[in-house]
């Protein structure tokens, strides 16, 4: 029986995996643990980059 692709695992549809899927990957969890990086560290980084990108776009639009 062929598995039915889902949007969260069929990357030909989405183009990339969801962040949640990446964070649940055991290999990534091991790498993060080795590097001393937590899930919250990543969320903070993403929020900071998002704010910086928004500010840059506002500067360009002004």
PyMOL Python script that loads the backbone (N, CA, C, O; Angstrom):
from pymol import cmd

cmd.read_pdbstr("""\
ATOM      1  N   UNK A   1       0.837  -1.176   0.000  1.00  0.00           N
ATOM      2  CA  UNK A   1       0.000   0.000   0.000  1.00  0.00           C
ATOM      3  C   UNK A   1       0.888   1.247   0.000  1.00  0.00           C
ATOM      4  O   UNK A   1       1.805   1.355   0.814  1.00  0.00           O
ATOM      5  N   UNK A   2       0.626   2.165  -0.886  1.00  0.00           N
ATOM      6  CA  UNK A   2       1.409   3.392  -1.011  1.00  0.00           C
ATOM      7  C   UNK A   2       0.921   4.431  -0.008  1.00  0.00           C
ATOM      8  O   UNK A   2      -0.276   4.710   0.067  1.00  0.00           O
ATOM      9  N   UNK A   3       1.860   5.015   0.778  1.00  0.00           N
ATOM     10  CA  UNK A   3       1.421   6.052   1.723  1.00  0.00           C
ATOM     11  C   UNK A   3       0.912   7.286   0.994  1.00  0.00           C
ATOM     12  O   UNK A   3       1.401   7.635  -0.080  1.00  0.00           O
ATOM     13  N   UNK A   4      -0.057   7.928   1.581  1.00  0.00           N
ATOM     14  CA  UNK A   4      -0.616   9.153   1.007  1.00  0.00           C
ATOM     15  C   UNK A   4       0.249  10.322   1.463  1.00  0.00           C
ATOM     16  O   UNK A   4       0.426  10.532   2.663  1.00  0.00           O
ATOM     17  N   UNK A   5       0.795  11.095   0.501  1.00  0.00           N
ATOM     18  CA  UNK A   5       1.636  12.229   0.903  1.00  0.00           C
ATOM     19  C   UNK A   5       0.817  13.277   1.650  1.00  0.00           C
ATOM     20  O   UNK A   5      -0.336  13.544   1.312  1.00  0.00           O
ATOM     21  N   UNK A   6       1.424  13.855   2.654  1.00  0.00           N
ATOM     22  CA  UNK A   6       0.760  14.942   3.368  1.00  0.00           C
ATOM     23  C   UNK A   6       1.503  16.233   3.062  1.00  0.00           C
ATOM     24  O   UNK A   6       2.684  16.187   2.716  1.00  0.00           O
ATOM     25  N   UNK A   7       0.850  17.377   3.179  1.00  0.00           N
ATOM     26  CA  UNK A   7       1.520  18.651   2.897  1.00  0.00           C
ATOM     27  C   UNK A   7       2.749  18.888   3.764  1.00  0.00           C
ATOM     28  O   UNK A   7       3.662  19.604   3.353  1.00  0.00           O
ATOM     29  N   UNK A   8       2.789  18.296   4.961  1.00  0.00           N
ATOM     30  CA  UNK A   8       3.940  18.534   5.835  1.00  0.00           C
ATOM     31  C   UNK A   8       5.125  17.642   5.509  1.00  0.00           C
ATOM     32  O   UNK A   8       6.228  17.890   5.997  1.00  0.00           O
ATOM     33  N   UNK A   9       4.926  16.599   4.689  1.00  0.00           N
ATOM     34  CA  UNK A   9       6.049  15.730   4.329  1.00  0.00           C
ATOM     35  C   UNK A   9       6.315  15.699   2.832  1.00  0.00           C
ATOM     36  O   UNK A   9       7.394  15.277   2.416  1.00  0.00           O
ATOM     37  N   UNK A  10       5.374  16.128   2.020  1.00  0.00           N
ATOM     38  CA  UNK A  10       5.572  16.154   0.571  1.00  0.00           C
ATOM     39  C   UNK A  10       6.098  17.532   0.192  1.00  0.00           C
ATOM     40  O   UNK A  10       5.327  18.453  -0.077  1.00  0.00           O
ATOM     41  N   UNK A  11       7.426  17.660   0.176  1.00  0.00           N
ATOM     42  CA  UNK A  11       8.042  18.965  -0.032  1.00  0.00           C
ATOM     43  C   UNK A  11       7.972  19.439  -1.482  1.00  0.00           C
ATOM     44  O   UNK A  11       8.286  20.595  -1.766  1.00  0.00           O
ATOM     45  N   UNK A  12       7.567  18.564  -2.404  1.00  0.00           N
ATOM     46  CA  UNK A  12       7.381  19.023  -3.778  1.00  0.00           C
ATOM     47  C   UNK A  12       6.184  19.970  -3.852  1.00  0.00           C
ATOM     48  O   UNK A  12       6.093  20.789  -4.767  1.00  0.00           O
ATOM     49  N   UNK A  13       5.271  19.859  -2.895  1.00  0.00           N
ATOM     50  CA  UNK A  13       4.102  20.736  -2.838  1.00  0.00           C
ATOM     51  C   UNK A  13       4.440  22.021  -2.087  1.00  0.00           C
ATOM     52  O   UNK A  13       4.158  23.119  -2.567  1.00  0.00           O
ATOM     53  N   UNK A  14       5.050  21.878  -0.900  1.00  0.00           N
ATOM     54  CA  UNK A  14       5.340  23.028  -0.043  1.00  0.00           C
ATOM     55  C   UNK A  14       6.655  23.705  -0.368  1.00  0.00           C
ATOM     56  O   UNK A  14       6.790  24.914  -0.176  1.00  0.00           O
ATOM     57  N   UNK A  15       7.622  22.955  -0.852  1.00  0.00           N
ATOM     58  CA  UNK A  15       8.931  23.520  -1.113  1.00  0.00           C
ATOM     59  C   UNK A  15       9.892  23.365   0.046  1.00  0.00           C
ATOM     60  O   UNK A  15      11.103  23.309  -0.168  1.00  0.00           O
ATOM     61  N   UNK A  16       9.389  23.295   1.266  1.00  0.00           N
ATOM     62  CA  UNK A  16      10.254  23.121   2.433  1.00  0.00           C
ATOM     63  C   UNK A  16       9.437  22.586   3.601  1.00  0.00           C
ATOM     64  O   UNK A  16       8.220  22.767   3.649  1.00  0.00           O
ATOM     65  N   UNK A  17      10.108  21.927   4.544  1.00  0.00           N
ATOM     66  CA  UNK A  17       9.376  21.395   5.698  1.00  0.00           C
ATOM     67  C   UNK A  17       8.964  22.505   6.656  1.00  0.00           C
ATOM     68  O   UNK A  17       9.547  23.589   6.664  1.00  0.00           O
ATOM     69  N   UNK A  18       7.951  22.212   7.459  1.00  0.00           N
ATOM     70  CA  UNK A  18       7.535  23.162   8.489  1.00  0.00           C
ATOM     71  C   UNK A  18       8.591  23.195   9.589  1.00  0.00           C
ATOM     72  O   UNK A  18       9.298  22.210   9.801  1.00  0.00           O
ATOM     73  N   UNK A  19       8.700  24.312  10.282  1.00  0.00           N
ATOM     74  CA  UNK A  19       9.650  24.440  11.379  1.00  0.00           C
ATOM     75  C   UNK A  19       9.394  23.365  12.430  1.00  0.00           C
ATOM     76  O   UNK A  19      10.337  22.771  12.954  1.00  0.00           O
ATOM     77  N   UNK A  20       8.144  23.116  12.736  1.00  0.00           N
ATOM     78  CA  UNK A  20       7.790  22.097  13.727  1.00  0.00           C
ATOM     79  C   UNK A  20       8.339  20.732  13.318  1.00  0.00           C
ATOM     80  O   UNK A  20       8.842  19.990  14.161  1.00  0.00           O
ATOM     81  N   UNK A  21       8.247  20.396  12.025  1.00  0.00           N
ATOM     82  CA  UNK A  21       8.780  19.118  11.545  1.00  0.00           C
ATOM     83  C   UNK A  21      10.288  19.057  11.725  1.00  0.00           C
ATOM     84  O   UNK A  21      10.827  18.021  12.115  1.00  0.00           O
ATOM     85  N   UNK A  22      10.966  20.149  11.444  1.00  0.00           N
ATOM     86  CA  UNK A  22      12.422  20.185  11.620  1.00  0.00           C
ATOM     87  C   UNK A  22      12.800  20.007  13.083  1.00  0.00           C
ATOM     88  O   UNK A  22      13.721  19.256  13.403  1.00  0.00           O
ATOM     89  N   UNK A  23      12.094  20.696  13.968  1.00  0.00           N
ATOM     90  CA  UNK A  23      12.420  20.638  15.389  1.00  0.00           C
ATOM     91  C   UNK A  23      12.129  19.275  16.004  1.00  0.00           C
ATOM     92  O   UNK A  23      12.684  18.938  17.050  1.00  0.00           O
ATOM     93  N   UNK A  24      11.270  18.492  15.370  1.00  0.00           N
ATOM     94  CA  UNK A  24      10.966  17.149  15.860  1.00  0.00           C
ATOM     95  C   UNK A  24      11.931  16.103  15.311  1.00  0.00           C
ATOM     96  O   UNK A  24      11.882  14.943  15.720  1.00  0.00           O
ATOM     97  N   UNK A  25      12.804  16.499  14.393  1.00  0.00           N
ATOM     98  CA  UNK A  25      13.754  15.565  13.794  1.00  0.00           C
ATOM     99  C   UNK A  25      14.819  15.170  14.821  1.00  0.00           C
ATOM    100  O   UNK A  25      15.470  16.046  15.390  1.00  0.00           O
ATOM    101  N   UNK A  26      15.009  13.867  15.069  1.00  0.00           N
ATOM    102  CA  UNK A  26      15.978  13.427  16.074  1.00  0.00           C
ATOM    103  C   UNK A  26      17.410  13.881  15.786  1.00  0.00           C
ATOM    104  O   UNK A  26      18.154  14.195  16.715  1.00  0.00           O
ATOM    105  N   UNK A  27      17.797  13.919  14.532  1.00  0.00           N
ATOM    106  CA  UNK A  27      19.154  14.351  14.192  1.00  0.00           C
ATOM    107  C   UNK A  27      19.353  15.816  14.555  1.00  0.00           C
ATOM    108  O   UNK A  27      20.373  16.180  15.139  1.00  0.00           O
ATOM    109  N   UNK A  28      18.389  16.651  14.214  1.00  0.00           N
ATOM    110  CA  UNK A  28      18.488  18.067  14.558  1.00  0.00           C
ATOM    111  C   UNK A  28      18.491  18.260  16.072  1.00  0.00           C
ATOM    112  O   UNK A  28      19.216  19.110  16.589  1.00  0.00           O
ATOM    113  N   UNK A  29      17.691  17.480  16.777  1.00  0.00           N
ATOM    114  CA  UNK A  29      17.667  17.578  18.236  1.00  0.00           C
ATOM    115  C   UNK A  29      19.033  17.242  18.828  1.00  0.00           C
ATOM    116  O   UNK A  29      19.480  17.905  19.764  1.00  0.00           O
ATOM    117  N   UNK A  30      19.702  16.215  18.291  1.00  0.00           N
ATOM    118  CA  UNK A  30      21.044  15.865  18.769  1.00  0.00           C
ATOM    119  C   UNK A  30      22.043  16.979  18.488  1.00  0.00           C
ATOM    120  O   UNK A  30      22.871  17.304  19.340  1.00  0.00           O
ATOM    121  N   UNK A  31      21.967  17.564  17.292  1.00  0.00           N
ATOM    122  CA  UNK A  31      22.875  18.661  16.949  1.00  0.00           C
ATOM    123  C   UNK A  31      22.649  19.868  17.855  1.00  0.00           C
ATOM    124  O   UNK A  31      23.602  20.488  18.327  1.00  0.00           O
ATOM    125  N   UNK A  32      21.391  20.192  18.091  1.00  0.00           N
ATOM    126  CA  UNK A  32      21.078  21.323  18.961  1.00  0.00           C
ATOM    127  C   UNK A  32      21.574  21.062  20.382  1.00  0.00           C
ATOM    128  O   UNK A  32      22.124  21.957  21.025  1.00  0.00           O
ATOM    129  N   UNK A  33      21.379  19.839  20.871  1.00  0.00           N
ATOM    130  CA  UNK A  33      21.833  19.486  22.217  1.00  0.00           C
ATOM    131  C   UNK A  33      23.350  19.593  22.305  1.00  0.00           C
ATOM    132  O   UNK A  33      23.882  20.121  23.282  1.00  0.00           O
ATOM    133  N   UNK A  34      24.046  19.095  21.290  1.00  0.00           N
ATOM    134  CA  UNK A  34      25.505  19.161  21.270  1.00  0.00           C
ATOM    135  C   UNK A  34      25.991  20.604  21.295  1.00  0.00           C
ATOM    136  O   UNK A  34      26.983  20.924  21.949  1.00  0.00           O
ATOM    137  N   UNK A  35      25.280  21.476  20.573  1.00  0.00           N
ATOM    138  CA  UNK A  35      25.686  22.878  20.462  1.00  0.00           C
ATOM    139  C   UNK A  35      25.130  23.752  21.588  1.00  0.00           C
ATOM    140  O   UNK A  35      25.438  24.942  21.659  1.00  0.00           O
ATOM    141  N   UNK A  36      24.324  23.172  22.457  1.00  0.00           N
ATOM    142  CA  UNK A  36      23.761  23.944  23.564  1.00  0.00           C
ATOM    143  C   UNK A  36      22.694  24.927  23.125  1.00  0.00           C
ATOM    144  O   UNK A  36      22.513  25.974  23.747  1.00  0.00           O
ATOM    145  N   UNK A  37      21.988  24.594  22.059  1.00  0.00           N
ATOM    146  CA  UNK A  37      20.937  25.463  21.521  1.00  0.00           C
ATOM    147  C   UNK A  37      19.584  24.863  21.876  1.00  0.00           C
ATOM    148  O   UNK A  37      19.348  23.672  21.670  1.00  0.00           O
ATOM    149  N   UNK A  38      18.704  25.693  22.409  1.00  0.00           N
ATOM    150  CA  UNK A  38      17.363  25.219  22.747  1.00  0.00           C
ATOM    151  C   UNK A  38      16.367  25.666  21.679  1.00  0.00           C
ATOM    152  O   UNK A  38      16.659  26.516  20.837  1.00  0.00           O
ATOM    153  N   UNK A  39      15.212  25.076  21.744  1.00  0.00           N
ATOM    154  CA  UNK A  39      14.108  25.457  20.856  1.00  0.00           C
ATOM    155  C   UNK A  39      13.778  26.945  21.052  1.00  0.00           C
ATOM    156  O   UNK A  39      13.462  27.651  20.094  1.00  0.00           O
ATOM    157  N   UNK A  40      13.856  27.403  22.297  1.00  0.00           N
ATOM    158  CA  UNK A  40      13.548  28.806  22.596  1.00  0.00           C
ATOM    159  C   UNK A  40      14.620  29.742  22.043  1.00  0.00           C
ATOM    160  O   UNK A  40      14.315  30.866  21.646  1.00  0.00           O
ATOM    161  N   UNK A  41      15.875  29.287  22.013  1.00  0.00           N
ATOM    162  CA  UNK A  41      16.937  30.071  21.375  1.00  0.00           C
ATOM    163  C   UNK A  41      16.609  30.295  19.903  1.00  0.00           C
ATOM    164  O   UNK A  41      16.769  31.398  19.381  1.00  0.00           O
ATOM    165  N   UNK A  42      16.150  29.235  19.242  1.00  0.00           N
ATOM    166  CA  UNK A  42      15.790  29.362  17.822  1.00  0.00           C
ATOM    167  C   UNK A  42      14.603  30.299  17.634  1.00  0.00           C
ATOM    168  O   UNK A  42      14.598  31.124  16.720  1.00  0.00           O
ATOM    169  N   UNK A  43      13.601  30.173  18.493  1.00  0.00           N
ATOM    170  CA  UNK A  43      12.437  31.055  18.388  1.00  0.00           C
ATOM    171  C   UNK A  43      12.840  32.513  18.580  1.00  0.00           C
ATOM    172  O   UNK A  43      12.343  33.393  17.877  1.00  0.00           O
ATOM    173  N   UNK A  44      13.744  32.772  19.533  1.00  0.00           N
ATOM    174  CA  UNK A  44      14.236  34.140  19.741  1.00  0.00           C
ATOM    175  C   UNK A  44      14.982  34.643  18.510  1.00  0.00           C
ATOM    176  O   UNK A  44      14.790  35.783  18.086  1.00  0.00           O
ATOM    177  N   UNK A  45      15.829  33.798  17.941  1.00  0.00           N
ATOM    178  CA  UNK A  45      16.575  34.176  16.741  1.00  0.00           C
ATOM    179  C   UNK A  45      15.630  34.502  15.595  1.00  0.00           C
ATOM    180  O   UNK A  45      15.806  35.507  14.906  1.00  0.00           O
ATOM    181  N   UNK A  46      14.641  33.664  15.393  1.00  0.00           N
ATOM    182  CA  UNK A  46      13.674  33.882  14.314  1.00  0.00           C
ATOM    183  C   UNK A  46      12.925  35.194  14.531  1.00  0.00           C
ATOM    184  O   UNK A  46      12.721  35.957  13.587  1.00  0.00           O
ATOM    185  N   UNK A  47      12.517  35.458  15.765  1.00  0.00           N
ATOM    186  CA  UNK A  47      11.797  36.705  16.066  1.00  0.00           C
ATOM    187  C   UNK A  47      12.679  37.920  15.805  1.00  0.00           C
ATOM    188  O   UNK A  47      12.214  38.916  15.253  1.00  0.00           O
ATOM    189  N   UNK A  48      13.952  37.845  16.199  1.00  0.00           N
ATOM    190  CA  UNK A  48      14.873  38.968  15.972  1.00  0.00           C
ATOM    191  C   UNK A  48      15.108  39.212  14.487  1.00  0.00           C
ATOM    192  O   UNK A  48      15.120  40.358  14.039  1.00  0.00           O
ATOM    193  N   UNK A  49      15.291  38.152  13.732  1.00  0.00           N
ATOM    194  CA  UNK A  49      15.505  38.296  12.286  1.00  0.00           C
ATOM    195  C   UNK A  49      14.249  38.850  11.630  1.00  0.00           C
ATOM    196  O   UNK A  49      14.329  39.707  10.749  1.00  0.00           O
ATOM    197  N   UNK A  50      13.094  38.363  12.057  1.00  0.00           N
ATOM    198  CA  UNK A  50      11.822  38.852  11.503  1.00  0.00           C
ATOM    199  C   UNK A  50      11.681  40.358  11.737  1.00  0.00           C
ATOM    200  O   UNK A  50      11.318  41.106  10.829  1.00  0.00           O
ATOM    201  N   UNK A  51      11.975  40.795  12.975  1.00  0.00           N
ATOM    202  CA  UNK A  51      11.884  42.234  13.281  1.00  0.00           C
ATOM    203  C   UNK A  51      12.859  43.041  12.431  1.00  0.00           C
ATOM    204  O   UNK A  51      12.509  44.108  11.925  1.00  0.00           O
ATOM    205  N   UNK A  52      14.078  42.539  12.273  1.00  0.00           N
ATOM    206  CA  UNK A  52      15.080  43.254  11.474  1.00  0.00           C
ATOM    207  C   UNK A  52      14.651  43.345  10.014  1.00  0.00           C
ATOM    208  O   UNK A  52      14.818  44.391   9.386  1.00  0.00           O
ATOM    209  N   UNK A  53      14.103  42.271   9.471  1.00  0.00           N
ATOM    210  CA  UNK A  53      13.652  42.292   8.076  1.00  0.00           C
ATOM    211  C   UNK A  53      12.489  43.256   7.883  1.00  0.00           C
ATOM    212  O   UNK A  53      12.431  43.974   6.885  1.00  0.00           O
ATOM    213  N   UNK A  54      11.570  43.272   8.830  1.00  0.00           N
ATOM    214  CA  UNK A  54      10.436  44.198   8.736  1.00  0.00           C
ATOM    215  C   UNK A  54      10.929  45.636   8.795  1.00  0.00           C
ATOM    216  O   UNK A  54      10.476  46.478   8.020  1.00  0.00           O
ATOM    217  N   UNK A  55      11.854  45.926   9.708  1.00  0.00           N
ATOM    218  CA  UNK A  55      12.401  47.286   9.819  1.00  0.00           C
ATOM    219  C   UNK A  55      13.111  47.690   8.533  1.00  0.00           C
ATOM    220  O   UNK A  55      12.985  48.829   8.083  1.00  0.00           O
ATOM    221  N   UNK A  56      13.853  46.766   7.943  1.00  0.00           N
ATOM    222  CA  UNK A  56      14.564  47.064   6.693  1.00  0.00           C
ATOM    223  C   UNK A  56      13.582  47.361   5.571  1.00  0.00           C
ATOM    224  O   UNK A  56      13.800  48.280   4.781  1.00  0.00           O
ATOM    225  N   UNK A  57      12.509  46.597   5.496  1.00  0.00           N
ATOM    226  CA  UNK A  57      11.499  46.835   4.452  1.00  0.00           C
ATOM    227  C   UNK A  57      10.817  48.182   4.647  1.00  0.00           C
ATOM    228  O   UNK A  57      10.517  48.868   3.670  1.00  0.00           O
ATOM    229  N   UNK A  58      10.568  48.571   5.895  1.00  0.00           N
ATOM    230  CA  UNK A  58       9.970  49.875   6.165  1.00  0.00           C
ATOM    231  C   UNK A  58      10.910  50.991   5.742  1.00  0.00           C
ATOM    232  O   UNK A  58      10.468  52.001   5.194  1.00  0.00           O
ATOM    233  N   UNK A  59      12.206  50.819   5.991  1.00  0.00           N
ATOM    234  CA  UNK A  59      13.188  51.835   5.582  1.00  0.00           C
ATOM    235  C   UNK A  59      13.212  51.992   4.061  1.00  0.00           C
ATOM    236  O   UNK A  59      13.286  53.106   3.543  1.00  0.00           O
ATOM    237  N   UNK A  60      13.149  50.883   3.369  1.00  0.00           N
ATOM    238  CA  UNK A  60      13.161  50.929   1.897  1.00  0.00           C
ATOM    239  C   UNK A  60      11.905  51.587   1.350  1.00  0.00           C
ATOM    240  O   UNK A  60      11.958  52.311   0.356  1.00  0.00           O
ATOM    241  N   UNK A  61      10.778  51.335   1.998  1.00  0.00           N
ATOM    242  CA  UNK A  61       9.504  51.875   1.517  1.00  0.00           C
ATOM    243  C   UNK A  61       9.378  53.371   1.802  1.00  0.00           C
ATOM    244  O   UNK A  61       8.626  54.071   1.124  1.00  0.00           O
ATOM    245  N   UNK A  62      10.103  53.854   2.787  1.00  0.00           N
ATOM    246  CA  UNK A  62       9.975  55.264   3.184  1.00  0.00           C
ATOM    247  C   UNK A  62      10.705  56.189   2.243  1.00  0.00           C
ATOM    248  O   UNK A  62      10.694  57.404   2.440  1.00  0.00           O
TER     249      UNK A  62
END
""", "prot")
cmd.dss("prot")
cmd.show_as("cartoon", "prot")
cmd.util.cbc("prot")
cmd.orient("prot")
